[in-house]
Amino acid sequence: MTTTVRYVTPADEADWRALWKDYLAFYETSRDEDVYAGTWKRILDPEVDMFAMVAETPEHGIVGIVNFLYHSYFWGPENRIYLNDLYVRPEIRGTGAGKAMIDAVVAHAKEHNCQQVWWFTAEDNAVARKLYDGVATLSPFVKYQI
């Protein structure tokens, strides 16, 4: 199965929104309509450093999304990329769509002189972690939050 990854266009809103809702449901959460609309608006705004891409196949259309953003950090002048959300429809998982989206974000990082791409996932997300273990290094850091 051939997977193509590209930046979203305004015409992708319904597919992006449906997949982002599925992603949030996987993590047992949801957002109000104003969050979906506001996030989509920021993704499309060239003045905001928030981005989204979709993965698509000729057979199935849009099958996945990846959302990411830039952030500065204190240890160097380059931006880093936080990969905020990565989701592939369950029936497509294992076909390379997830890896293709990670590769596209890494290519974006290199093209825009970003120092690093990083993300979190749930400790028990075994399917995703199998992919992540093959493409990245597991960080030794522990997350705290207030």
QUIVENRA-V537962 format. One record per helix or strand of 2 or more residues. SS is the DSSP state (a for helix, b for strand). FROM is the first residue (numbers start at 0). TO is the last residue. Records with the same first field share a line. If there is no record, write none. Layout:
SS = FROM-TO  FROM-TO
This chain:
b = 2-6  49-56  60-72  75-87  116-117
a = 9-25  32-43  89-91  96-110  125-134
